[in-house]
Amino acid sequence: MPRPAAATRGHNTVGWRPHQQSAVSSTRQPVVLLWHGFMMNSEVWVSHPTWNNILPFRLAEAGFDVWLGNSRGNKYSYKHSRFKPYQREFWDYSIDDIALIDVPACVQFILDMTKAKRLTYIGFSQGTAQMFAALSRNPKLDSQVEHFIALAPAFTPKVLSAHDDDDDDDDNGFHNSVVDYFIKASPSAIYLILGRKCALPITLFWMHALPRRLFVALLDLCLRFLFGWNGHNTSAETKATVYWHLYSFTSVKCIVHWMQIIRTQRLRMYDDRTSVFPITSASQRPLGHHIPIYPLNRISTKITMFHGARDTLSSIDILLNQLARRPNACVAVPEYEHLDFIWSDDVGDKVYTPLLRLLGVNLCQSSATLPYVSQELGGLRAFGIQDARDHLRRALYRHGGRVSNQAATDEPVVASVGEAVAGDSSGDTGSTRNAPQCLTIDTTRMHRESNIGLLLPS
């Protein structure tokens, strides 16, 4: 269940950790923190219907202690100690607040809970931008993050206006007047259109009001119109599942901040003061006052990047020029767009498998089984019979019933799922603590004895 990771200036920033670490563990698992992108929540990491394409499950099975972060304002971080969501003060935050306050607080909380000295951070889209900003301004955080893995880093896109006829840029950049207008607009103009609270809350209404197929088609149309993405690497069946998790709340102030970053092509702090001279081009910077820039050349953390050649929100060349230290690895996937790094039908093979190898995972020992039902599987532990069964139902739903039929032991264990999860974690410390334990799941019996029959395919 969600657990509050830190209270940051009133906002309850929540980290998702689907287990409870045993205090008597003789071996300490390496810690990994995953953070979602803009207008998303942690569900995007675990919503893919195919197990091989769910990075947290694969990390947990490999023995990592996995945490999923949530940005303030989304469905898992929708509380404040003083303000309510209908108040303007609740939404008065930008990417600066997430990067300089929330991310360091969550990292410190996780390290305190796990007793680890350092962790690995995996970010997608805005999850990469906020960590770049945080590392550049926080030397302590720079020493706490052992490895920063950036999936589709997206804070310096190459911007093209609708009237730009430069054919050398191929599919990079924006190509429509709507995005071009918002990039050039002043903060007051954007606030006049979108307000000063939650950004596009009506999206949830259409998500529930429209039939699933129509909603998917409409979202595909919007993504193609705004960013030029065709979504060909994700099947219609996958989209019907994952698009339901695409939107979550954020502030309009974050949108304004992104427009400023995109216009200047620099990771800079938020600025709501009006420029002395009007902005006439996408690359022109406000004149009349100084806007602090995040000094990316101060980052010393080990960095690995995965980017797509067809990603209009990522310009790797600009990013590399701003970093003083070259990344440990920079992996390009030629046919990938932005969302493909979490939802493509082959992301498990093209991105997650190389990522796991970079983390030192022996993939020969990996198996496509559900992690939640074992007493101790890498960094995941069930903390009660009912909780384990709830996790199992959710995991089976996300897997679509695709589970392994090969057991790690000779005897069938489905009859003792409850006993396996409820066993004493302070018992033997043999091979159970050194290698993941796999359990066979009899889907026929689960279909007959549980309430998830409709979720399992025949």
Disulfide bonds with the S-S distance in Angstrom:
none
